[in-house]
C-alpha cells in the first residue's frame, strides 16, 4: 500500500520553516497534500513529529571488499531504524568505486538489498590516488551523484584543477575533505594541551583552514561545484563565508560527532572516539553549532564509518578512525533541539532538505509531489544506548552507554513502511 492518510502529527516542514499540527496524505508513493488541524480516518500519529526522511550525505558501506564491516542490507536496516531514507554512499571502499562497472555492481547490490534509497558517489581520481581523473562523464551516466576521493587529499593541484574544470563542464559536484595532508599525517587528536597530556600525535586546526583555502582558490579559478565534507574548526569558517559571499558554488557539511562531542571525550584513550578529522575543542564545537544554525554550514551528516572490533581494540594511535552513525544521527541531533540551540525545522533543513537540494534529489520535503520518504519520531522519549542493539554489523559508536532522547517510531520510503519500532 502506497496510499495512506497520516493525521494528528506535528508536521516538521524544513522548506517552509514551520512546525504545525496537521495531516498528510500519501498517494502512489508520493505526498498528495498536507493540511493543518484535525482529519478523520487513516493512521493516528499520536501527536508525534512527522518529517522528511533524512538524506545522509557520506555513508560508508563495506561493499565491495569489506562486507564483514557493513553490507547494503545491514546498512539499510540501520538507516531505516534511524529515520534515514536516502543513503548517499562514499566511494572509499576496499575496491574503490572508480569505474562504471564497479558503480553498476554497487547499484545492483543496493537495489537488491537495501530497504532505503541509495545514491552512490564515485571516486574523483583512479584508485583515489590523486594522479589520474576518473571517467566522470561515464560515471555520471551510470548514476553517480557526486565525485570524491574521501579522506584522500589530492596533493597535485594541477590534477585537482583539471578534475574541477572537467566536472564544471558536466555540472558534476565535487566533494572534498579539506585538510593539509602533511600537517595531518599520522595525527590521532587535535593539537593542544589535551593532546600533549595524553602524548598522542596531533594535528593543528590550521591544517583544515589551509586545505580549505587551497580548494576554494581552485574553485574560484575553475567555477566548479564544490562541497566540503566536514568543516570542524572555527578557524576555517571565515574562508567559507568569504567564498559564499563571493558567489562561489560552495557548500559545507559537518558530522554529528563534531557537533555533539569534543576532544575531552577521548578520555582514557577510548578508540570509539577516534574519528577523522579528530574531535575538536569545545569552542570549536560551539562554533560549528552556531554555523549550522546560521546556515553557513549547510549539511548535517553521520559520516557513518563502520570498523570491526579488531581495528578498534588497539592502542589509540594505531586504531582505525571512524564511527557508525546511521541509527544515532537523529537522537544525537536532537540534543541541539533539547538544548534550545536549533529548532526542528532548522535541524531537518540540514539533515534532509539541504543535502537533497545539493544533489538534485526530490527528497527532503513535505510539499505535494515529493516522494513519501518520511520519518515519524518522538523527540522526547529517553533511552540509554546499547551498542549491541544497533542494526549495523559494526558496533563502533561513541554513544555506547550514553543517555539519549528521541527515537524513531516509523519510517516510510516511497510510501511503504520500512521500519516500525517495537515497544518494549
Residue pairs with C-beta under 8 A, 6 or more apart in sequence:
1 415
1 416
2 26
2 27
2 28
2 29
2 372
2 414
2 415
2 416
3 26
3 27
3 28
3 415
4 25
4 26
4 42
4 43
4 415
5 23
5 24
5 25
5 26
5 39
5 41
5 42
5 43
6 23
6 24
6 25
6 26
6 42
6 43
6 45
6 50
6 374
6 376
7 22
7 23
7 24
7 38
7 39
7 40
7 41
7 42
7 43
7 44
7 45
8 21
8 23
8 38
8 39
8 44
8 45
8 46
8 47
9 21
9 22
9 23
9 24
9 45
9 47
9 48
9 49
9 50
9 376
10 19
10 20
10 21
10 47
10 48
10 49
10 50
11 18
11 19
11 20
11 21
11 22
11 24
11 34
11 50
11 51
11 366
12 19
12 49
12 50
12 51
12 52
12 344
12 345
12 348
12 366
13 19
13 20
13 345
13 365
13 366
14 51
14 52
14 345
14 346
14 348
14 349
14 352
14 353
14 364
14 365
14 366
15 349
15 353
15 364
15 365
15 366
15 367
16 345
16 366
17 345
17 346
17 349
18 345
19 49
19 343
19 344
19 345
20 36
21 36
21 37
21 47
22 34
22 35
22 36
22 37
22 39
23 34
23 35
23 37
23 38
23 39
23 42
24 31
24 33
24 34
24 50
24 366
24 374
25 31
25 32
25 33
25 34
25 42
26 32
26 372
26 412
26 415
28 415
29 371
29 372
29 414
29 415
29 416
30 368
30 369
30 370
30 371
30 372
30 415
31 365
31 366
31 367
31 368
31 369
31 370
31 371
31 372
32 368
33 368
34 366
34 367
34 368
45 376
48 376
48 377
48 378
48 409
49 344
49 376
49 377
49 378
49 379
50 366
50 374
50 375
50 376
51 83
51 344
51 348
51 352
51 366
51 374
51 375
51 377
52 85
52 348
52 352
52 353
52 356
52 363
52 364
52 365
52 366
52 370
52 373
52 374
52 375
53 83
53 84
53 85
53 86
53 116
53 352
53 363
53 364
53 373
53 374
53 375
53 411
53 412
53 413
54 82
54 83
54 84
54 85
54 86
54 329
54 330
54 348
54 351
54 352
54 375
55 84
55 85
55 86
55 88
55 351
55 352
55 355
55 356
55 359
55 361
55 363
55 364
56 79
56 84
56 86
56 87
56 88
56 301
56 302
56 304
56 326
56 329
56 351
56 355
57 88
57 253
57 299
57 301
57 355
57 358
57 359
58 88
58 90
58 175
58 229
58 253
58 255
58 301
58 302
58 303
58 304
59 75
59 79
59 87
59 88
59 89
59 90
59 302
59 304
59 326
60 70
60 89
60 90
60 92
60 93
60 303
60 304
60 305
60 306
60 322
61 70
61 71
61 72
61 75
61 87
61 89
61 90
61 93
61 110
62 68
62 69
62 70
62 71
62 93
62 94
62 306
62 393
63 70
63 71
63 72
63 93
63 106
63 109
64 93
64 94
64 95
64 102
64 105
64 106
65 93
65 94
65 95
66 93
66 94
68 308
68 393
69 306
69 307
69 308
69 393
69 394
70 306
70 324
70 392
70 393
70 394
71 113
71 393
72 109
72 110
72 112
72 113
72 114
72 118
73 113
73 114
74 391
74 392
74 393
75 87
75 114
75 304
75 326
75 392
76 87
76 113
76 114
76 115
76 116
76 118
77 115
77 391
77 419
78 324
78 326
78 327
78 390
78 391
78 392
79 85
79 87
79 114
79 115
79 116
79 326
80 115
80 116
80 411
80 413
80 418
80 419
81 326
81 327
81 391
81 408
81 411
81 419
81 421
82 326
82 327
82 328
82 329
82 330
82 408
83 329
83 330
83 375
83 377
83 408
83 411
84 116
84 302
84 326
84 329
85 116
85 117
85 363
85 373
85 374
85 375
85 411
85 412
85 413
85 418
86 116
86 117
86 118
86 119
86 356
86 361
86 363
86 373
87 114
87 116
87 117
87 118
87 119
87 326
88 119
88 120
88 121
88 145
88 146
88 355
88 359
89 106
89 110
89 118
89 119
89 120
89 121
90 121
90 148
90 150
91 97
91 98
91 120
91 121
91 122
91 123
91 128
91 148
91 149
91 150
92 123
92 128
92 148
92 149
92 150
92 151
92 152
93 106
95 102
96 102
96 123
96 126
96 127
96 128
97 103
97 106
97 120
97 121
97 122
97 123
98 122
98 123
98 125
98 126
98 127
98 128
98 134
99 134
99 135
99 139
100 135
100 138
100 139
100 141
100 142
103 120
103 122
103 139
103 142
103 143
103 144
104 142
104 143
106 120
107 118
107 120
107 142
107 143
110 118
110 120
111 118
115 413
115 418
115 419
116 411
116 413
116 418
117 363
117 373
117 413
119 143
119 145
119 359
119 361
120 143
120 144
120 145
121 144
121 145
121 146
121 147
121 148
121 175
122 134
122 136
122 139
122 142
122 144
122 146
122 147
123 134
123 147
123 148
123 149
124 133
124 134
124 136
124 147
124 148
124 149
124 154
124 163
124 174
125 131
125 132
125 133
125 134
125 149
125 154
125 159
125 163
126 132
126 133
126 134
128 149
128 150
128 152
129 152
130 149
130 152
130 153
130 154
130 155
130 156
130 159
130 160
131 156
131 159
132 159
133 159
133 162
133 163
133 166
134 147
136 147
136 163
136 166
136 167
136 170
136 172
137 170
139 147
140 170
140 172
144 172
145 173
145 359
145 360
145 361
146 172
146 173
146 174
146 175
146 227
146 359
147 163
147 167
147 172
147 173
147 174
147 175
148 174
148 175
148 176
148 177
148 229
149 176
149 177
150 177
151 177
151 179
151 276
152 177
153 176
153 177
153 179
153 180
153 181
153 211
154 160
154 163
155 181
157 214
157 218
160 215
160 218
161 218
161 221
161 222
163 174
164 174
164 218
164 219
164 221
164 222
164 224
164 226
165 222
165 224
167 173
167 174
167 224
167 225
168 222
168 223
168 224
168 225
171 225
172 225
173 225
173 226
173 227
173 358
173 359
174 224
174 225
174 226
174 227
175 226
175 227
175 228
175 229
176 215
176 226
176 227
176 228
176 229
177 211
177 228
177 229
177 230
178 208
178 209
178 211
178 212
178 215
178 228
178 229
178 230
178 231
178 236
179 207
179 208
179 211
179 277
180 206
180 207
180 208
180 210
180 211
180 214
181 211
183 203
183 204
183 206
183 207
183 210
184 203
184 207
184 277
186 201
187 201
187 202
187 203
187 278
188 200
188 201
188 202
188 274
188 278
188 316
188 317
189 195
189 198
189 200
189 201
189 202
189 203
189 263
189 266
189 278
189 279
190 202
190 203
190 204
190 205
190 263
190 277
190 278
190 279
190 280
190 281
191 202
191 203
191 204
191 205
192 202
192 263
192 281
194 263
194 264
194 266
195 202
195 263
196 202
198 266
198 269
198 316
200 316
200 317
201 317
202 278
203 277
203 278
205 233
205 234
205 235
205 236
205 280
205 284
206 235
208 231
208 232
208 233
208 235
208 236
208 277
209 233
209 235
209 236
209 239
212 228
212 231
212 236
212 239
212 240
213 239
215 226
215 228
216 226
216 239
216 240
216 242
216 243
216 248
216 250
218 224
219 226
219 243
219 248
219 249
219 250
220 243
220 246
220 248
223 249
224 249
225 249
226 248
226 249
226 250
226 251
227 250
227 251
227 252
227 253
227 299
227 358
228 240
228 250
228 251
228 252
228 253
229 253
229 303
230 252
230 253
230 254
230 255
230 258
230 277
230 303
231 237
231 240
231 252
231 253
231 254
231 288
231 291
231 297
232 254
232 255
232 258
232 277
232 280
232 284
232 288
233 280
233 284
233 287
234 283
234 284
234 287
234 288
237 287
237 291
237 296
240 250
240 252
240 296
240 297
241 296
243 250
244 250
244 296
251 298
251 299
251 354
251 358
252 296
252 297
252 298
252 299
253 297
253 298
253 299
253 300
253 301
253 355
254 288
254 291
254 292
254 297
254 299
254 300
254 301
255 275
255 300
255 301
255 302
255 303
255 325
256 300
256 301
256 302
256 303
256 325
256 328
256 329
256 332
256 333
257 275
257 279
257 303
257 323
257 325
257 332
257 398
258 277
258 279
258 280
258 284
258 285
258 288
259 285
259 288
259 289
259 292
259 300
259 332
259 333
259 336
260 285
260 332
260 333
260 335
260 336
261 273
261 279
261 285
261 398
262 279
262 280
262 281
262 282
262 284
262 285
263 278
263 279
263 280
263 281
264 282
265 273
265 279
265 398
266 273
266 274
266 279
266 316
267 273
269 315
269 316
270 316
270 398
271 312
271 313
271 314
271 316
271 319
272 312
272 323
272 396
272 397
272 398
272 400
273 279
273 323
273 398
274 312
274 316
274 319
274 320
274 321
274 322
275 303
275 305
275 321
275 322
275 323
275 398
276 321
276 322
280 288
288 297
289 336
289 341
289 342
291 297
292 300
292 342
292 350
293 341
293 342
293 346
297 350
298 350
298 354
298 355
298 358
299 350
299 354
299 355
299 358
300 329
300 333
300 347
300 350
300 351
301 329
301 355
302 324
302 325
302 326
302 328
302 329
303 322
303 323
303 325
304 323
304 324
304 325
304 326
304 392
305 321
305 322
305 323
305 324
305 325
306 322
306 324
306 392
306 393
306 394
306 396
307 320
307 321
307 322
307 394
307 396
308 394
309 395
311 319
311 320
312 319
312 320
312 396
313 319
314 320
322 396
323 396
323 397
323 398
324 390
324 392
324 394
324 395
324 396
324 397
325 332
325 397
326 392
327 390
327 391
327 392
328 385
328 390
328 397
328 399
328 404
329 351
330 351
330 375
330 377
330 406
330 408
331 383
331 385
331 404
331 405
331 406
331 407
332 399
332 404
333 347
333 351
334 347
334 379
334 404
334 405
334 406
335 404
335 405
336 342
336 347
337 343
337 344
337 347
337 379
337 406
338 379
338 405
338 406
344 379
348 364
352 363
352 364
352 365
353 364
353 365
354 364
355 361
355 364
356 362
356 363
356 364
356 365
357 364
362 369
362 370
362 371
363 370
363 371
363 373
364 370
371 414
372 412
372 414
372 415
373 412
373 413
373 414
374 411
374 412
375 408
375 410
375 411
375 412
376 408
376 409
376 410
376 411
377 406
377 407
377 408
377 409
378 406
378 407
378 409
379 405
379 406
380 405
380 406
381 405
381 406
381 407
382 403
382 404
382 405
383 403
383 404
383 405
383 407
384 401
384 402
384 403
384 404
385 397
385 399
385 400
385 401
385 402
385 404
386 400
386 401
387 395
387 396
387 397
387 399
387 400
388 395
390 397
407 421
408 419
408 421
409 420
409 421
410 417
410 419
410 420
410 421
411 417
411 418
411 419
412 418
